[in-house]
């Protein structure tokens, strides 16, 4: 019996070595989401909007209108996670993959945003009692 052909294992034109490295990098479970973030290209200093589609401890996949090159150094600002340095692992069809320099806790990105309590300051008026309230 013949072993699997190399073109059967070759997804999206990746060679066997790149596919093995890709599978290794994706060993962490991914959390699907739709989250707005920003990405800073370290070489140009430009910041762009990003829509995160899934995230794991080692990286993320996102949609971005800007074209990045594989290997570009970037800094992402993801709500809940904060700023995280990394590099572009792959690009194509308006999407990109980022490999983080240091692992993160992806659950932080799923936390609900807590609104700050609204603080109302009452301005002193001529009186401080409720209208219609009688005092004895």
N, CA, C and O atoms as a GROMACS GRO file, in nm:
protein
  544
    1UNK      N    1   0.084  -0.119   0.000
    1UNK     CA    2   0.000   0.000   0.000
    1UNK      C    3   0.087   0.124   0.000
    1UNK      O    4   0.183   0.135   0.077
    2UNK      N    5   0.053   0.218  -0.087
    2UNK     CA    6   0.130   0.340  -0.099
    2UNK      C    7   0.097   0.435   0.014
    2UNK      O    8  -0.017   0.438   0.062
    3UNK      N    9   0.194   0.513   0.057
    3UNK     CA   10   0.170   0.616   0.158
    3UNK      C   11   0.098   0.732   0.094
    3UNK      O   12   0.083   0.736  -0.028
    4UNK      N   13   0.054   0.828   0.173
    4UNK     CA   14  -0.017   0.942   0.117
    4UNK      C   15   0.074   1.023   0.025
    4UNK      O   16   0.192   1.041   0.053
    5UNK      N   17   0.017   1.072  -0.085
    5UNK     CA   18   0.094   1.152  -0.178
    5UNK      C   19   0.118   1.289  -0.117
    5UNK      O   20   0.037   1.338  -0.038
    6UNK      N   21   0.230   1.350  -0.154
    6UNK     CA   22   0.265   1.480  -0.094
    6UNK      C   23   0.164   1.587  -0.131
    6UNK      O   24   0.140   1.678  -0.052
    7UNK      N   25   0.103   1.578  -0.254
    7UNK     CA   26   0.008   1.683  -0.289
    7UNK      C   27  -0.124   1.668  -0.213
    7UNK      O   28  -0.199   1.764  -0.203
    8UNK      N   29  -0.154   1.547  -0.159
    8UNK     CA   30  -0.274   1.531  -0.078
    8UNK      C   31  -0.258   1.599   0.058
    8UNK      O   32  -0.356   1.646   0.116
    9UNK      N   33  -0.136   1.603   0.108
    9UNK     CA   34  -0.110   1.665   0.238
    9UNK      C   35  -0.077   1.812   0.225
    9UNK      O   36  -0.067   1.883   0.325
   10UNK      N   37  -0.061   1.858   0.103
   10UNK     CA   38  -0.017   1.994   0.078
   10UNK      C   39  -0.139   2.085   0.066
   10UNK      O   40  -0.199   2.093  -0.042
   11UNK      N   41  -0.177   2.152   0.174
   11UNK     CA   42  -0.294   2.239   0.170
   11UNK      C   43  -0.252   2.381   0.138
   11UNK      O   44  -0.156   2.433   0.195
   12UNK      N   45  -0.324   2.444   0.046
   12UNK     CA   46  -0.302   2.582   0.006
   12UNK      C   47  -0.160   2.607  -0.042
   12UNK      O   48  -0.106   2.716  -0.024
   13UNK      N   49  -0.098   2.507  -0.105
   13UNK     CA   50   0.033   2.525  -0.164
   13UNK      C   51   0.148   2.524  -0.065
   13UNK      O   52   0.259   2.559  -0.103
   14UNK      N   53   0.126   2.486   0.059
   14UNK     CA   54   0.234   2.478   0.156
   14UNK      C   55   0.313   2.351   0.133
   14UNK      O   56   0.256   2.247   0.101
   15UNK      N   57   0.445   2.358   0.150
   15UNK     CA   58   0.522   2.235   0.139
   15UNK      C   59   0.508   2.155   0.268
   15UNK      O   60   0.454   2.207   0.366
   16UNK      N   61   0.555   2.031   0.269
   16UNK     CA   62   0.536   1.944   0.386
   16UNK      C   63   0.598   2.002   0.512
   16UNK      O   64   0.542   1.988   0.620
   17UNK      N   65   0.714   2.067   0.500
   17UNK     CA   66   0.780   2.126   0.617
   17UNK      C   67   0.701   2.242   0.674
   17UNK      O   68   0.687   2.254   0.796
   18UNK      N   69   0.649   2.327   0.586
   18UNK     CA   70   0.569   2.441   0.632
   18UNK      C   71   0.439   2.392   0.695
   18UNK      O   72   0.393   2.448   0.794
   19UNK      N   73   0.380   2.287   0.637
   19UNK     CA   74   0.256   2.234   0.693
   19UNK      C   75   0.280   2.175   0.831
   19UNK      O   76   0.199   2.194   0.922
   20UNK      N   77   0.391   2.105   0.848
   20UNK     CA   78   0.423   2.048   0.980
   20UNK      C   79   0.444   2.159   1.082
   20UNK      O   80   0.400   2.148   1.196
   21UNK      N   81   0.512   2.266   1.040
   21UNK     CA   82   0.534   2.378   1.132
   21UNK      C   83   0.401   2.445   1.165
   21UNK      O   84   0.377   2.484   1.279
   22UNK      N   85   0.314   2.458   1.063
   22UNK     CA   86   0.183   2.518   1.084
   22UNK      C   87   0.100   2.434   1.182
   22UNK      O   88   0.036   2.489   1.272
   23UNK      N   89   0.102   2.303   1.165
   23UNK     CA   90   0.027   2.215   1.256
   23UNK      C   91   0.082   2.226   1.397
   23UNK      O   92   0.006   2.220   1.494
   24UNK      N   93   0.213   2.240   1.411
   24UNK     CA   94   0.273   2.254   1.543
   24UNK      C   95   0.228   2.384   1.609
   24UNK      O   96   0.198   2.387   1.728
   25UNK      N   97   0.224   2.492   1.532
   25UNK     CA   98   0.186   2.622   1.586
   25UNK      C   99   0.038   2.624   1.624
   25UNK      O  100  -0.002   2.703   1.709
   26UNK      N  101  -0.043   2.540   1.564
   26UNK     CA  102  -0.186   2.539   1.591
   26UNK      C  103  -0.224   2.433   1.694
   26UNK      O  104  -0.340   2.393   1.700
   27UNK      N  105  -0.131   2.388   1.772
   27UNK     CA  106  -0.162   2.284   1.870
   27UNK      C  107  -0.252   2.335   1.982
   27UNK      O  108  -0.321   2.256   2.046
   28UNK      N  109  -0.254   2.466   2.005
   28UNK     CA  110  -0.341   2.522   2.109
   28UNK      C  111  -0.482   2.536   2.053
   28UNK      O  112  -0.500   2.570   1.936
   29UNK      N  113  -0.582   2.511   2.135
   29UNK     CA  114  -0.721   2.527   2.088
   29UNK      C  115  -0.750   2.673   2.054
   29UNK      O  116  -0.701   2.764   2.121
   30UNK      N  117  -0.829   2.693   1.949
   30UNK     CA  118  -0.865   2.827   1.906
   30UNK      C  119  -1.006   2.861   1.949
   30UNK      O  120  -1.093   2.774   1.952
   31UNK      N  121  -1.028   2.986   1.984
   31UNK     CA  122  -1.158   3.035   2.022
   31UNK      C  123  -1.210   3.124   1.910
   31UNK      O  124  -1.147   3.225   1.877
   32UNK      N  125  -1.323   3.087   1.849
   32UNK     CA  126  -1.381   3.169   1.743
   32UNK      C  127  -1.451   3.289   1.804
   32UNK      O  128  -1.513   3.280   1.910
   33UNK      N  129  -1.440   3.403   1.735
   33UNK     CA  130  -1.500   3.526   1.784
   33UNK      C  131  -1.503   3.628   1.672
   33UNK      O  132  -1.447   3.606   1.564
   34UNK      N  133  -1.566   3.737   1.696
   34UNK     CA  134  -1.564   3.852   1.607
   34UNK      C  135  -1.533   3.970   1.695
   34UNK      O  136  -1.619   4.016   1.771
   35UNK      N  137  -1.410   4.021   1.685
   35UNK     CA  138  -1.363   4.122   1.778
   35UNK      C  139  -1.283   4.227   1.703
   35UNK      O  140  -1.197   4.193   1.622
   36UNK      N  141  -1.310   4.353   1.728
   36UNK     CA  142  -1.233   4.461   1.668
   36UNK      C  143  -1.103   4.479   1.745
   36UNK      O  144  -1.101   4.470   1.868
   37UNK      N  145  -0.996   4.504   1.673
   37UNK     CA  146  -0.865   4.527   1.734
   37UNK      C  147  -0.786   4.619   1.642
   37UNK      O  148  -0.837   4.662   1.538
   38UNK      N  149  -0.664   4.650   1.680
   38UNK     CA  150  -0.577   4.728   1.593
   38UNK      C  151  -0.442   4.660   1.582
   38UNK      O  152  -0.400   4.587   1.672
   39UNK      N  153  -0.376   4.685   1.470
   39UNK     CA  154  -0.245   4.625   1.445
   39UNK      C  155  -0.150   4.736   1.400
   39UNK      O  156  -0.182   4.814   1.311
   40UNK      N  157  -0.034   4.740   1.463
   40UNK     CA  158   0.069   4.838   1.433
   40UNK      C  159   0.181   4.768   1.359
   40UNK      O  160   0.238   4.671   1.410
   41UNK      N  161   0.213   4.816   1.239
   41UNK     CA  162   0.326   4.763   1.163
   41UNK      C  163   0.451   4.832   1.218
   41UNK      O  164   0.463   4.954   1.209
   42UNK      N  165   0.543   4.756   1.274
   42UNK     CA  166   0.660   4.815   1.337
   42UNK      C  167   0.751   4.885   1.235
   42UNK      O  168   0.814   4.985   1.269
   43UNK      N  169   0.759   4.834   1.112
   43UNK     CA  170   0.847   4.893   1.011
   43UNK      C  171   0.798   5.030   0.965
   43UNK      O  172   0.877   5.124   0.952
   44UNK      N  173   0.668   5.043   0.940
   44UNK     CA  174   0.615   5.169   0.887
   44UNK      C  175   0.560   5.261   0.995
   44UNK      O  176   0.550   5.382   0.973
   45UNK      N  177   0.525   5.206   1.111
   45UNK     CA  178   0.465   5.286   1.218
   45UNK      C  179   0.317   5.312   1.197
   45UNK      O  180   0.256   5.389   1.272
   46UNK      N  181   0.257   5.248   1.095
   46UNK     CA  182   0.115   5.269   1.065
   46UNK      C  183   0.029   5.173   1.146
   46UNK      O  184   0.066   5.058   1.169
   47UNK      N  185  -0.087   5.223   1.191
   47UNK     CA  186  -0.183   5.141   1.264
   47UNK      C  187  -0.304   5.118   1.174
   47UNK      O  188  -0.350   5.210   1.106
   48UNK      N  189  -0.355   4.996   1.176
   48UNK     CA  190  -0.468   4.958   1.092
   48UNK      C  191  -0.572   4.886   1.176
   48UNK      O  192  -0.541   4.825   1.278
   49UNK      N  193  -0.698   4.894   1.129
   49UNK     CA  194  -0.807   4.821   1.195
   49UNK      C  195  -0.797   4.673   1.158
   49UNK      O  196  -0.748   4.636   1.052
   50UNK      N  197  -0.846   4.592   1.250
   50UNK     CA  198  -0.835   4.446   1.236
   50UNK      C  199  -0.961   4.384   1.292
   50UNK      O  200  -1.013   4.430   1.393
   51UNK      N  201  -1.012   4.278   1.228
   51UNK     CA  202  -1.124   4.202   1.281
   51UNK      C  203  -1.075   4.062   1.315
   51UNK      O  204  -1.046   3.982   1.226
   52UNK      N  205  -1.064   4.034   1.442
   52UNK     CA  206  -1.015   3.904   1.488
   52UNK      C  207  -1.126   3.801   1.467
   52UNK      O  208  -1.240   3.823   1.508
   53UNK      N  209  -1.092   3.689   1.404
   53UNK     CA  210  -1.188   3.581   1.379
   53UNK      C  211  -1.168   3.465   1.474
   53UNK      O  212  -1.265   3.404   1.518
   54UNK      N  213  -1.042   3.434   1.507
   54UNK     CA  214  -1.017   3.334   1.611
   54UNK      C  215  -0.884   3.364   1.676
   54UNK      O  216  -0.796   3.427   1.617
   55UNK      N  217  -0.870   3.317   1.799
   55UNK     CA  218  -0.751   3.348   1.878
   55UNK      C  219  -0.716   3.228   1.963
   55UNK      O  220  -0.804   3.155   2.009
   56UNK      N  221  -0.588   3.208   1.982
   56UNK     CA  222  -0.539   3.102   2.071
   56UNK      C  223  -0.425   3.160   2.154
   56UNK      O  224  -0.393   3.278   2.140
   57UNK      N  225  -0.366   3.080   2.237
   57UNK     CA  226  -0.256   3.129   2.320
   57UNK      C  227  -0.134   3.167   2.236
   57UNK      O  228  -0.053   3.249   2.279
   58UNK      N  229  -0.121   3.108   2.118
   58UNK     CA  230  -0.003   3.133   2.035
   58UNK      C  231  -0.021   3.230   1.921
   58UNK      O  232   0.077   3.272   1.860
   59UNK      N  233  -0.146   3.267   1.889
   59UNK     CA  234  -0.165   3.357   1.776
   59UNK      C  235  -0.311   3.380   1.745
   59UNK      O  236  -0.400   3.343   1.822
   60UNK      N  237  -0.335   3.443   1.630
   60UNK     CA  238  -0.472   3.471   1.589
   60UNK      C  239  -0.483   3.474   1.438
   60UNK      O  240  -0.383   3.483   1.366
   61UNK      N  241  -0.608   3.466   1.392
   61UNK     CA  242  -0.640   3.483   1.252
   61UNK      C  243  -0.737   3.600   1.245
   61UNK      O  244  -0.831   3.608   1.324
   62UNK      N  245  -0.713   3.690   1.150
   62UNK     CA  246  -0.794   3.810   1.142
   62UNK      C  247  -0.811   3.856   0.997
   62UNK      O  248  -0.740   3.811   0.907
   63UNK      N  249  -0.907   3.945   0.980
   63UNK     CA  250  -0.927   4.011   0.851
   63UNK      C  251  -0.870   4.152   0.862
   63UNK      O  252  -0.887   4.219   0.964
   64UNK      N  253  -0.802   4.195   0.754
   64UNK     CA  254  -0.743   4.328   0.754
   64UNK      C  255  -0.738   4.378   0.611
   64UNK      O  256  -0.701   4.304   0.520
   65UNK      N  257  -0.774   4.505   0.589
   65UNK     CA  258  -0.772   4.563   0.456
   65UNK      C  259  -0.630   4.594   0.409
   65UNK      O  260  -0.605   4.602   0.289
   66UNK      N  261  -0.538   4.611   0.502
   66UNK     CA  262  -0.399   4.643   0.468
   66UNK      C  263  -0.324   4.514   0.432
   66UNK      O  264  -0.346   4.409   0.492
   67UNK      N  265  -0.236   4.525   0.334
   67UNK     CA  266  -0.154   4.409   0.295
   67UNK      C  267  -0.026   4.407   0.376
   67UNK      O  268   0.052   4.502   0.374
   68UNK      N  269  -0.004   4.300   0.446
   68UNK     CA  270   0.119   4.276   0.520
   68UNK      C  271   0.199   4.169   0.448
   68UNK      O  272   0.144   4.094   0.367
   69UNK      N  273   0.326   4.161   0.476
   69UNK     CA  274   0.411   4.056   0.422
   69UNK      C  275   0.443   3.956   0.532
   69UNK      O  276   0.454   3.992   0.649
   70UNK      N  277   0.458   3.831   0.493
   70UNK     CA  278   0.496   3.728   0.589
   70UNK      C  279   0.629   3.769   0.654
   70UNK      O  280   0.724   3.806   0.586
   71UNK      N  281   0.633   3.762   0.786
   71UNK     CA  282   0.753   3.798   0.860
   71UNK      C  283   0.753   3.940   0.915
   71UNK      O  284   0.838   3.974   0.996
   72UNK      N  285   0.658   4.024   0.872
   72UNK     CA  286   0.650   4.160   0.925
   72UNK      C  287   0.631   4.156   1.076
   72UNK      O  288   0.550   4.078   1.127
   73UNK      N  289   0.704   4.240   1.147
   73UNK     CA  290   0.688   4.252   1.292
   73UNK      C  291   0.571   4.346   1.319
   73UNK      O  292   0.560   4.452   1.258
   74UNK      N  293   0.484   4.305   1.410
   74UNK     CA  294   0.365   4.381   1.441
   74UNK      C  295   0.341   4.386   1.591
   74UNK      O  296   0.398   4.308   1.667
   75UNK      N  297   0.255   4.480   1.631
   75UNK     CA  298   0.208   4.486   1.768
   75UNK      C  299   0.056   4.498   1.761
   75UNK      O  300   0.004   4.590   1.698
   76UNK      N  301  -0.012   4.407   1.825
   76UNK     CA  302  -0.158   4.405   1.825
   76UNK      C  303  -0.210   4.463   1.955
   76UNK      O  304  -0.148   4.448   2.060
   77UNK      N  305  -0.324   4.530   1.946
   77UNK     CA  306  -0.391   4.578   2.066
   77UNK      C  307  -0.530   4.516   2.065
   77UNK      O  308  -0.620   4.560   1.994
   78UNK      N  309  -0.545   4.413   2.145
   78UNK     CA  310  -0.670   4.337   2.152
   78UNK      C  311  -0.735   4.364   2.287
   78UNK      O  312  -0.673   4.350   2.392
   79UNK      N  313  -0.864   4.403   2.282
   79UNK     CA  314  -0.938   4.433   2.404
   79UNK      C  315  -0.930   4.315   2.500
   79UNK      O  316  -0.952   4.200   2.461
   80UNK      N  317  -0.901   4.342   2.625
   80UNK     CA  318  -0.893   4.239   2.727
   80UNK      C  319  -0.755   4.178   2.738
   80UNK      O  320  -0.711   4.141   2.847
   81UNK      N  321  -0.685   4.167   2.626
   81UNK     CA  322  -0.551   4.107   2.624
   81UNK      C  323  -0.445   4.215   2.636
   81UNK      O  324  -0.343   4.195   2.702
   82UNK      N  325  -0.470   4.328   2.572
   82UNK     CA  326  -0.373   4.437   2.573
   82UNK      C  327  -0.281   4.430   2.453
   82UNK      O  328  -0.312   4.364   2.354
   83UNK      N  329  -0.168   4.497   2.462
   83UNK     CA  330  -0.072   4.499   2.352
   83UNK      C  331   0.010   4.372   2.353
   83UNK      O  332   0.058   4.328   2.458
   84UNK      N  333   0.026   4.314   2.234
   84UNK     CA  334   0.098   4.188   2.221
   84UNK      C  335   0.183   4.194   2.094
   84UNK      O  336   0.132   4.221   1.986
   85UNK      N  337   0.312   4.170   2.108
   85UNK     CA  338   0.404   4.170   1.993
   85UNK      C  339   0.401   4.034   1.924
   85UNK      O  340   0.376   3.931   1.986
   86UNK      N  341   0.429   4.038   1.794
   86UNK     CA  342   0.433   3.914   1.718
   86UNK      C  343   0.480   3.941   1.577
   86UNK      O  344   0.534   4.047   1.546
   87UNK      N  345   0.457   3.841   1.491
   87UNK     CA  346   0.493   3.858   1.351
   87UNK      C  347   0.389   3.792   1.263
   87UNK      O  348   0.320   3.699   1.305
   88UNK      N  349   0.379   3.842   1.140
   88UNK     CA  350   0.284   3.787   1.044
   88UNK      C  351   0.333   3.649   1.002
   88UNK      O  352   0.444   3.634   0.951
   89UNK      N  353   0.249   3.548   1.024
   89UNK     CA  354   0.285   3.411   0.990
   89UNK      C  355   0.242   3.376   0.848
   89UNK      O  356   0.311   3.300   0.779
   90UNK      N  357   0.129   3.431   0.803
   90UNK     CA  358   0.078   3.408   0.668
   90UNK      C  359  -0.021   3.517   0.631
   90UNK      O  360  -0.076   3.583   0.718
   91UNK      N  361  -0.042   3.535   0.502
   91UNK     CA  362  -0.141   3.630   0.452
   91UNK      C  363  -0.209   3.572   0.329
   91UNK      O  364  -0.155   3.484   0.262
   92UNK      N  365  -0.327   3.621   0.301
   92UNK     CA  366  -0.396   3.581   0.179
   92UNK      C  367  -0.543   3.611   0.184
   92UNK      O  368  -0.609   3.590   0.286
   93UNK      N  369  -0.597   3.661   0.072
   93UNK     CA  370  -0.740   3.686   0.055
   93UNK      C  371  -0.798   3.776   0.164
   93UNK      O  372  -0.908   3.750   0.214
   94UNK      N  373  -0.725   3.882   0.202
   94UNK     CA  374  -0.774   3.977   0.301
   94UNK      C  375  -0.765   3.927   0.444
   94UNK      O  376  -0.817   3.991   0.536
   95UNK      N  377  -0.700   3.814   0.464
   95UNK     CA  378  -0.684   3.759   0.600
   95UNK      C  379  -0.536   3.745   0.630
   95UNK      O  380  -0.451   3.742   0.540
   96UNK      N  381  -0.507   3.735   0.757
   96UNK     CA  382  -0.368   3.715   0.799
   96UNK      C  383  -0.364   3.634   0.927
   96UNK      O  384  -0.460   3.628   1.003
   97UNK      N  385  -0.251   3.572   0.949
   97UNK     CA  386  -0.226   3.499   1.073
   97UNK      C  387  -0.110   3.564   1.145
   97UNK      O  388  -0.010   3.600   1.082
   98UNK      N  389  -0.122   3.579   1.274
   98UNK     CA  390  -0.016   3.639   1.355
   98UNK      C  391   0.028   3.538   1.459
   98UNK      O  392  -0.054   3.476   1.527
   99UNK      N  393   0.157   3.522   1.471
   99UNK     CA  394   0.215   3.437   1.574
   99UNK      C  395   0.268   3.528   1.684
   99UNK      O  396   0.353   3.613   1.660
  100UNK      N  397   0.216   3.509   1.807
  100UNK     CA  398   0.258   3.593   1.920
  100UNK      C  399   0.399   3.555   1.966
  100UNK      O  400   0.438   3.439   1.959
  101UNK      N  401   0.474   3.656   2.013
  101UNK     CA  402   0.606   3.630   2.070
  101UNK      C  403   0.594   3.554   2.202
  101UNK      O  404   0.673   3.463   2.229
  102UNK      N  405   0.496   3.590   2.282
  102UNK     CA  406   0.474   3.527   2.412
  102UNK      C  407   0.330   3.476   2.418
  102UNK      O  408   0.240   3.542   2.365
  103UNK      N  409   0.307   3.362   2.481
  103UNK     CA  410   0.170   3.310   2.490
  103UNK      C  411   0.080   3.404   2.570
  103UNK      O  412   0.124   3.475   2.660
  104UNK      N  413  -0.048   3.403   2.534
  104UNK     CA  414  -0.148   3.485   2.603
  104UNK      C  415  -0.256   3.394   2.659
  104UNK      O  416  -0.258   3.274   2.631
  105UNK      N  417  -0.345   3.450   2.737
  105UNK     CA  418  -0.464   3.380   2.783
  105UNK      C  419  -0.579   3.427   2.694
  105UNK      O  420  -0.630   3.537   2.714
  106UNK      N  421  -0.622   3.346   2.595
  106UNK     CA  422  -0.725   3.392   2.503
  106UNK      C  423  -0.860   3.417   2.569
  106UNK      O  424  -0.944   3.488   2.512
  107UNK      N  425  -0.883   3.362   2.687
  107UNK     CA  426  -1.010   3.385   2.757
  107UNK      C  427  -1.026   3.532   2.794
  107UNK      O  428  -1.138   3.578   2.814
  108UNK      N  429  -0.915   3.605   2.806
  108UNK     CA  430  -0.923   3.747   2.840
  108UNK      C  431  -0.995   3.827   2.732
  108UNK      O  432  -1.060   3.927   2.763
  109UNK      N  433  -0.984   3.784   2.608
  109UNK     CA  434  -1.051   3.855   2.499
  109UNK      C  435  -1.201   3.832   2.500
  109UNK      O  436  -1.275   3.910   2.440
  110UNK      N  437  -1.247   3.728   2.566
  110UNK     CA  438  -1.390   3.694   2.571
  110UNK      C  439  -1.462   3.761   2.688
  110UNK      O  440  -1.585   3.758   2.694
  111UNK      N  441  -1.388   3.819   2.780
  111UNK     CA  442  -1.451   3.883   2.896
  111UNK      C  443  -1.542   3.995   2.852
  111UNK      O  444  -1.509   4.070   2.760
  112UNK      N  445  -1.658   4.008   2.916
  112UNK     CA  446  -1.746   4.120   2.882
  112UNK      C  447  -1.683   4.252   2.925
  112UNK      O  448  -1.613   4.260   3.026
  113UNK      N  449  -1.711   4.353   2.846
  113UNK     CA  450  -1.662   4.486   2.880
  113UNK      C  451  -1.747   4.541   2.993
  113UNK      O  452  -1.870   4.545   2.982
  114UNK      N  453  -1.684   4.582   3.100
  114UNK     CA  454  -1.756   4.638   3.213
  114UNK      C  455  -1.764   4.788   3.196
  114UNK      O  456  -1.663   4.857   3.179
  115UNK      N  457  -1.884   4.837   3.201
  115UNK     CA  458  -1.904   4.982   3.190
  115UNK      C  459  -1.873   5.045   3.325
  115UNK      O  460  -1.907   4.991   3.430
  116UNK      N  461  -1.809   5.158   3.320
  116UNK     CA  462  -1.782   5.232   3.443
  116UNK      C  463  -1.914   5.284   3.497
  116UNK      O  464  -1.999   5.328   3.419
  117UNK      N  465  -1.934   5.281   3.628
  117UNK     CA  466  -2.059   5.335   3.681
  117UNK      C  467  -2.070   5.484   3.652
  117UNK      O  468  -1.971   5.558   3.660
  118UNK      N  469  -2.188   5.525   3.620
  118UNK     CA  470  -2.212   5.666   3.590
  118UNK      C  471  -2.222   5.740   3.723
  118UNK      O  472  -2.300   5.703   3.811
  119UNK      N  473  -2.144   5.841   3.734
  119UNK     CA  474  -2.145   5.920   3.858
  119UNK      C  475  -2.214   6.053   3.828
  119UNK      O  476  -2.169   6.132   3.746
  120UNK      N  477  -2.323   6.073   3.898
  120UNK     CA  478  -2.399   6.196   3.880
  120UNK      C  479  -2.370   6.287   3.997
  120UNK      O  480  -2.382   6.248   4.113
  121UNK      N  481  -2.333   6.407   3.965
  121UNK     CA  482  -2.309   6.506   4.071
  121UNK      C  483  -2.432   6.594   4.082
  121UNK      O  484  -2.478   6.653   3.984
  122UNK      N  485  -2.484   6.600   4.200
  122UNK     CA  486  -2.600   6.685   4.224
  122UNK      C  487  -2.550   6.825   4.259
  122UNK      O  488  -2.467   6.845   4.348
  123UNK      N  489  -2.603   6.918   4.188
  123UNK     CA  490  -2.565   7.056   4.217
  123UNK      C  491  -2.658   7.111   4.324
  123UNK      O  492  -2.780   7.091   4.321
  124UNK      N  493  -2.599   7.179   4.416
  124UNK     CA  494  -2.679   7.238   4.524
  124UNK      C  495  -2.771   7.345   4.467
  124UNK      O  496  -2.729   7.439   4.400
  125UNK      N  497  -2.896   7.327   4.497
  125UNK     CA  498  -2.993   7.427   4.457
  125UNK      C  499  -3.043   7.494   4.584
  125UNK      O  500  -2.995   7.462   4.693
  126UNK      N  501  -3.135   7.583   4.573
  126UNK     CA  502  -3.183   7.659   4.688
  126UNK      C  503  -3.232   7.571   4.801
  126UNK      O  504  -3.232   7.615   4.916
  127UNK      N  505  -3.274   7.450   4.774
  127UNK     CA  506  -3.324   7.360   4.877
  127UNK      C  507  -3.275   7.218   4.848
  127UNK      O  508  -3.233   7.186   4.736
  128UNK      N  509  -3.281   7.137   4.947
  128UNK     CA  510  -3.231   7.002   4.928
  128UNK      C  511  -3.337   6.897   4.961
  128UNK      O  512  -3.304   6.782   4.989
  129UNK      N  513  -3.465   6.936   4.958
  129UNK     CA  514  -3.570   6.838   4.986
  129UNK      C  515  -3.649   6.809   4.859
  129UNK      O  516  -3.648   6.886   4.763
  130UNK      N  517  -3.716   6.700   4.862
  130UNK     CA  518  -3.797   6.658   4.750
  130UNK      C  519  -3.923   6.743   4.744
  130UNK      O  520  -3.983   6.770   4.849
  131UNK      N  521  -3.966   6.787   4.626
  131UNK     CA  522  -4.089   6.867   4.617
  131UNK      C  523  -4.207   6.787   4.672
  131UNK      O  524  -4.220   6.668   4.643
  132UNK      N  525  -4.290   6.851   4.748
  132UNK     CA  526  -4.407   6.788   4.804
  132UNK      C  527  -4.380   6.717   4.937
  132UNK      O  528  -4.473   6.667   5.000
  133UNK      N  529  -4.256   6.711   4.980
  133UNK     CA  530  -4.223   6.645   5.104
  133UNK      C  531  -4.245   6.745   5.218
  133UNK      O  532  -4.196   6.857   5.216
  134UNK      N  533  -4.322   6.699   5.317
  134UNK     CA  534  -4.349   6.785   5.432
  134UNK      C  535  -4.263   6.740   5.548
  134UNK      O  536  -4.249   6.621   5.575
  135UNK      N  537  -4.208   6.833   5.613
  135UNK     CA  538  -4.129   6.803   5.732
  135UNK      C  539  -4.206   6.844   5.856
  135UNK      O  540  -4.278   6.943   5.854
  136UNK      N  541  -4.190   6.772   5.959
  136UNK     CA  542  -4.264   6.804   6.083
  136UNK      C  543  -4.176   6.865   6.184
  136UNK      O  544  -4.221   6.898   6.294
   0.00000   0.00000   0.00000
